[in-house]
């Protein structure tokens, strides 16, 4: 199940919930009790790649071409 962020329209408090994709339940603000709005979450990823194009991840002992490419 994906992680969603919700923000209260009154006090602006943000909370995270793990919700099923098919049904988004109603979440109430833990601070003021108002129904919260689901917002677009921002996320990032990390890579161990030494090159900007992701060509050399460094996980292979093979110094030649990557067999997964």
GIRA-V403144 format. One line per field, one symbol per residue. phi: phi as a letter, one per 30 degrees, with the letter a starting at -180 (. if undefined). A space follows every 10 residues. Layout:
# GIRA-V403144
phi=???
This chain:
# GIRA-V403144
phi=.dcccbbddc cidcbcbcbd ddbcddccdd cciddccdcd dcbbbbbcdc cdcidbdidc ddddddddd
